Amino acid sequence: MISISLTVNKQVYQVEVEEDLRLIDFIRDKLMLTGTKEGCGEGECGACTIIMDGKTVNSCLVMAFQAHGSRITTIEGVAKDGALHPIQQAFLDVGAVQCGFCTPGMVLSAKALLDENEVPNRHQIREGISGNLCRCTGYNKIVDAIELASSYIKEGQQDETSSSGRQ
Amino acid sequence: MKKRGRGIAAAYYGTGYGNGFPDVSRARAEISKDGNIFIYIGATEVGQGAKTIFCQITAEILGVETQDIHFVCEDTSQTPDAGTAAASRQTYNSGNAVKKAAESLSQRLMEQAQNHLQLNSVHGLKLENHWVYLEDFPKKRVHFKELVKEDTLIVEETFTAQTVKMDEETGEGAPYWPYTFCCYGVEVEVDTETGEIHVIHGVCAQDVGKAINPELIEGQIEGGFAMGLGYGLMENIGLSKGEIKHNRFANYLIPTALDVPELEKIIVEDPSSTGPFGAKGIGEPVMIPAAPAILNAIYDAIGIRFYEIPVTPERVLVAIKDAQKEGKE
C-alpha cells in the first residue's frame, strides 16, 4: 500500500492505495464516481478522460499513486452549485448525446480545450476531441455543441462583467 | 499529388424483420388513479431516441406535453415485448404499437367522459391538457383525474407488420414494409503519395416518411455516415482462420472527429401510409450509401475502381502502382 494525497473535484483525499491500482479504478471503485467510463482500458477510446493538473489524461493509463499531489476534475466536478456547466448545457441543447458512453470524456476534453482556447475554430475543436472515440454521433453535433458552449461561456463572462459594472 | 473527386450513391432498404417473419410490437398505456400517464413497452433505447419519439407520439394523441408521459421501457418484468432494437424497426413497428395504445386510451377516456358528462356520443370530444371536453361547447369538460379516480385505466395494443415471404422459386413477394430511400454525395481528396483518402464534404438526403424528431434524425444520419465512412476506408476485422486479429481500437480503426467531414443533411418527408404519423425507420439505411459514394468519388479522383473494402492507404498505393504498370505495358 502507498499513501497518497490528491484533490478530486475540489475535495482533498488522503488515502492508502494498492500499488497496482489504476487511477480509473480509484475514481470509480474507491470514490464511487462512476461518471468516468472505462471503454477499451488501453488508452485508445478516451471514455475514461479526466482532467489532471489542467491536462486531459486517460485515467486507465495512470496509476493511482502517480496522481499523488495532483488536482483532478471528473465529470462529477464539472457542474457548479447544481447548475450544469455551459458545455453540458450545450450538449443537451444541440442533441450531441446518443448512447452517452463517450459523453463524460467528451465534455472533459471540451473543457480542457475551452480552458486553454476560449474561441476555437471547428478544426481545433475536432483536434481537441480526436482522442475521444464516438460510435454513435459522427461527431458533427458534438462539434456544434462545443462551438455553442464557447459562445455560452463568452456570454456568461459578459453577463458577469455587466452585472458587476452595475453594482 | 492530391487529387479530388466526387461520387454519389443511392440505396433503398426494407425495414423490419421482413420476409414473412412475425414482426410484433406490444405497448401498454395507463392512467393511474392520480392522473399520471404511463407507457410500458419492451423497446430498447440504445441512444437512437426511441424513448423520446414514443413520448412524442403519446403526447400528440392524448393532447398533453411530452414531459407529462412516464415512460417505462426495457424492464422485461414490467413491459410487454416489443421485439429487438434492430432492423430499423422501432420507430415504425413499436411507434405504431405506442400510437395504437395511446389511441385506445384516448377512446376509453372519451367513453368515460361521455358517461360522466351524460352525452349522447363521444363525437366531438377533444383531449387537451389533461381535460376531455366538447369542442363545440367547451364548458362540458372533465379532468382525466376525475375519470380515473375509481380505477386505473389500462389498455394494451399490438402492432404486427405486414410482410409476405418471398417465393423461393421465383423470388416474388412483398418481403418488407415499408422501404426507406436515401442518396449521399461526397467529395474526397486522395493523396497519391501516401494513399490516404480524406472525405472532405458530404451531403446526405434521407427519406424518413415523416420526421417525428428532426434533431434525432440528423444525429442518426451523421452517425450512420461516420460508420459507413469507417466501413469503406478503415474498418477491417482481419479475420484469419476464424480468428479476429484486429480485436482492439489500436488495430481496428474507427473514425475520429478528424476523419468525419462536416455534413449537410436533407430530410425528405413523404409520409408512409402505414407508419405512425407516416414515419419510417432509418437506423440502418443512413449507413448504407456512404461507402459506395466514397468509392465512386475515389474513382472520379484517380480513375481506379476498388471492389474490396476497406480502401486503406496500402491498398490505394498498390492499386496506383498496378495501374501505372498496366499503363506502361
Boltz contact constraints between the chains, C-beta under 6 A:
constraints:
  - contact:
      token1: [A, 40]
      token2: [B, 249]
      max_distance: 6.0
  - contact:
      token1: [A, 44]
      token2: [B, 249]
      max_distance: 6.0
  - contact:
      token1: [A, 44]
      token2: [B, 250]
      max_distance: 6.0
  - contact:
      token1: [A, 45]
      token2: [B, 249]
      max_distance: 6.0
  - contact:
      token1: [A, 95]
      token2: [B, 215]
      max_distance: 6.0
  - contact:
      token1: [A, 95]
      token2: [B, 219]
      max_distance: 6.0
  - contact:
      token1: [A, 98]
      token2: [B, 47]
      max_distance: 6.0
  - contact:
      token1: [A, 98]
      token2: [B, 219]
      max_distance: 6.0
  - contact:
      token1: [A, 99]
      token2: [B, 46]
      max_distance: 6.0
  - contact:
      token1: [A, 99]
      token2: [B, 47]
      max_distance: 6.0
  - contact:
      token1: [A, 126]
      token2: [B, 257]
      max_distance: 6.0
  - contact:
      token1: [A, 126]
      token2: [B, 258]
      max_distance: 6.0
  - contact:
      token1: [A, 129]
      token2: [B, 257]
      max_distance: 6.0
  - contact:
      token1: [A, 130]
      token2: [B, 256]
      max_distance: 6.0
  - contact:
      token1: [A, 130]
      token2: [B, 257]
      max_distance: 6.0
  - contact:
      token1: [A, 130]
      token2: [B, 258]
      max_distance: 6.0
  - contact:
      token1: [A, 136]
      token2: [B, 47]
      max_distance: 6.0
  - contact:
      token1: [A, 136]
      token2: [B, 223]
      max_distance: 6.0
  - contact:
      token1: [A, 137]
      token2: [B, 219]
      max_distance: 6.0
  - contact:
      token1: [A, 137]
      token2: [B, 222]
      max_distance: 6.0
  - contact:
      token1: [A, 137]
      token2: [B, 223]
      max_distance: 6.0
  - contact:
      token1: [A, 138]
      token2: [B, 222]
      max_distance: 6.0
  - contact:
      token1: [A, 138]
      token2: [B, 223]
      max_distance: 6.0
  - contact:
      token1: [A, 138]
      token2: [B, 225]
      max_distance: 6.0
  - contact:
      token1: [A, 138]
      token2: [B, 226]
      max_distance: 6.0
  - contact:
      token1: [A, 138]
      token2: [B, 260]
      max_distance: 6.0
  - contact:
      token1: [A, 139]
      token2: [B, 257]
      max_distance: 6.0
  - contact:
      token1: [A, 139]
      token2: [B, 260]
      max_distance: 6.0
  - contact:
      token1: [A, 140]
      token2: [B, 222]
      max_distance: 6.0
  - contact:
      token1: [A, 140]
      token2: [B, 263]
      max_distance: 6.0
  - contact:
      token1: [A, 141]
      token2: [B, 219]
      max_distance: 6.0
